[in-house]
Amino acid sequence: MASPMSAGTFLDRIRDEGVHVVEVGDWRHHNRNHKGPWGPVHGVMIHHTVTSGAARTVGLCRDGREDLPGPLCHGVITKDGVVHLVGYGRVNHAGLGDDDVLRAVIAEKSLPHDNEANTDGNRHFYGFECENLGDGKDPWPEAQLAAVAKVSAALCRHHGWTERSVIGHLEWQPGKVDPRGFTMSFLRGRVRELLK
């Protein structure tokens, strides 16, 4: 069980990892906390956006869509490896997922196959949206992959988690495919190296 860190500590931890951060508007108070609790937190969830263009992607993730109000994540990681902070607190990124997966994340064990959507993930995960079309062809530049690994490691380091606390949306919610274009085992390997 981990309480979410303060917004200021969140910013400091990410910057301490050597990531270029842009603060977007009043991100520290932009959230969906009126819809339910935020915390305890148990891990970091990675997504792709199915968008292109940094400005458009950041705007969408901050403001949301007609059917899904923003913010849609805590940070947007654009192709250049910059992390744009768009919200803090409860955000609309994880949705309902598998309670067996959550138990495995908490225990830092291998993840079971996600086969149900019965648990509120927005409450329990930090979320990062990564600018990518998600078609398996759109490239993932090294600067972006490095930033994804570094922000994940920063949060794991703060909470005393291992790389097993980093999951993809596709491992949480049945039917999801993100992030597409690299494997989560590849990303967790990078996070493990950073945590040494």
C-alpha positions in Angstrom: 0.0 0.0 0.0 1.5 3.3 -1.1 0.0 6.8 -0.7 0.4 8.9 -3.9 3.2 11.3 -3.6 2.5 15.1 -3.7 2.5 16.7 -7.1 5.7 18.5 -6.2 7.5 15.3 -5.2 6.2 13.6 -8.4 7.7 16.4 -10.5 11.0 16.3 -8.6 11.4 12.5 -8.9 10.9 12.6 -12.6 13.3 15.4 -13.1 15.8 13.7 -10.8 15.8 10.8 -13.3 17.1 13.2 -16.0 13.9 13.6 -17.9 12.9 16.9 -19.6 9.6 18.0 -18.2 7.1 20.6 -19.4 4.3 21.7 -17.0 1.0 22.2 -18.8 -1.3 24.7 -17.2 -2.4 24.1 -13.7 -1.6 20.3 -14.0 -1.2 19.9 -10.2 -4.9 20.5 -9.6 -6.3 19.1 -12.9 -7.9 15.8 -12.0 -11.1 13.7 -11.7 -10.9 13.4 -7.9 -14.6 14.2 -7.6 -15.4 10.9 -9.3 -13.7 8.7 -6.6 -10.6 8.2 -4.5 -7.0 8.5 -5.7 -4.8 5.9 -4.1 -3.5 3.8 -2.7 -1.2 3.5 -5.7 0.4 0.2 -6.7 2.1 0.8 -10.1 2.7 2.6 -13.3 0.6 2.0 -16.5 1.8 2.8 -20.0 -0.4 3.6 -22.9 -0.2 4.7 -26.6 -2.4 7.6 -27.8 -3.3 6.6 -31.4 -2.4 10.2 -32.3 0.4 12.1 -34.0 1.7 15.6 -33.4 2.9 16.7 -30.0 0.7 19.7 -29.5 -2.5 17.8 -30.6 -1.6 14.8 -28.5 -0.9 16.9 -25.3 -4.1 18.9 -25.8 -6.2 15.8 -26.2 -4.7 14.1 -23.1 -5.2 17.2 -21.1 -8.7 18.0 -22.2 -10.1 14.6 -23.1 -12.9 13.8 -25.5 -16.6 14.3 -25.5 -17.1 10.7 -24.3 -14.1 10.7 -21.9 -13.3 13.9 -20.0 -9.6 14.8 -19.3 -7.1 14.5 -18.0 -6.5 11.2 -19.7 -3.1 10.6 -17.9 -0.6 12.2 -15.6 2.0 12.7 -18.2 2.2 12.6 -22.0 5.5 11.4 -23.4 6.0 12.8 -26.9 8.3 11.4 -29.6 11.1 13.7 -28.6 11.2 12.2 -25.1 9.7 15.2 -23.4 7.2 14.5 -20.6 4.3 16.9 -20.5 2.5 16.9 -17.2 -1.2 17.4 -17.7 -2.9 16.2 -14.6 -2.4 15.0 -11.1 -4.6 12.9 -8.9 -7.3 10.6 -10.3 -7.2 10.7 -14.1 -9.1 8.8 -16.8 -6.5 6.4 -18.1 -6.8 2.9 -16.8 -10.5 2.2 -16.5 -11.8 -1.1 -15.2 -9.4 -4.0 -15.2 -8.6 -7.3 -13.7 -8.4 -7.7 -9.9 -6.1 -10.7 -10.4 -3.7 -8.5 -12.3 -3.8 -5.9 -9.5 -3.0 -8.5 -6.9 0.0 -9.7 -9.0 1.3 -6.1 -9.3 1.0 -5.6 -5.6 2.8 -8.8 -4.9 5.3 -8.0 -7.8 4.7 -11.4 -9.4 4.2 -12.5 -13.0 1.0 -11.2 -14.4 -1.9 -13.5 -15.1 -3.9 -13.1 -18.3 -6.4 -10.3 -17.9 -9.9 -11.8 -18.4 -12.2 -9.5 -16.5 -12.9 -5.8 -15.9 -14.0 -5.5 -12.3 -11.5 -3.2 -10.6 -11.0 0.6 -10.8 -7.5 1.2 -12.2 -7.8 5.0 -12.2 -7.5 4.8 -8.5 -4.4 2.7 -8.3 -2.0 3.5 -11.2 0.0 6.4 -12.3 -0.6 6.7 -16.1 1.5 7.9 -19.0 0.2 8.3 -22.5 2.9 8.0 -25.2 2.5 9.7 -28.6 2.2 6.8 -31.1 -0.3 5.7 -33.7 -0.4 2.3 -32.1 -0.5 0.5 -35.5 2.7 -1.5 -34.9 4.5 0.5 -37.6 4.8 3.9 -36.2 8.4 4.1 -34.8 9.3 4.5 -31.1 12.3 6.8 -31.1 15.0 6.0 -28.6 14.5 9.3 -26.8 10.9 8.4 -26.2 11.6 4.9 -25.0 14.3 6.2 -22.7 11.9 8.7 -21.2 9.2 6.0 -20.7 11.7 3.8 -18.9 13.0 6.8 -16.8 9.6 8.0 -15.6 8.7 4.4 -14.7 11.9 4.0 -12.8 11.5 7.3 -11.0 8.2 6.3 -9.6 9.3 2.8 -8.8 12.4 4.1 -7.0 10.3 6.5 -4.9 7.9 3.8 -3.8 10.4 1.0 -3.4 8.8 -1.0 -6.2 10.6 -3.2 -8.7 10.1 -3.2 -12.5 7.2 -5.6 -11.9 5.1 -2.6 -10.9 5.2 -1.3 -14.5 2.4 -2.6 -16.7 0.8 -1.9 -20.0 -2.8 -1.1 -20.6 -3.0 -4.4 -22.6 -2.1 -6.3 -19.4 -4.8 -4.7 -17.4 -8.0 -4.4 -19.4 -9.3 -7.1 -21.8 -9.4 -6.0 -25.4 -6.7 -3.3 -25.0 -3.6 -3.5 -27.2 -1.5 -0.6 -25.9 1.3 0.0 -26.0 1.9 -1.6 -29.4 5.4 -1.5 -30.9 7.5 -2.8 -28.1 6.9 -5.5 -25.4 6.3 -4.8 -21.8 9.0 -7.3 -20.9 11.5 -5.2 -23.0 10.4 -2.1 -21.1 10.5 -3.8 -17.7 14.1 -4.9 -18.5 15.1 -1.3 -19.1 13.5 -0.2 -15.9 15.2 -3.0 -14.0 18.6 -1.8 -15.3 17.8 1.8 -14.2 16.9 0.7 -10.8 20.3 -1.1 -10.2 
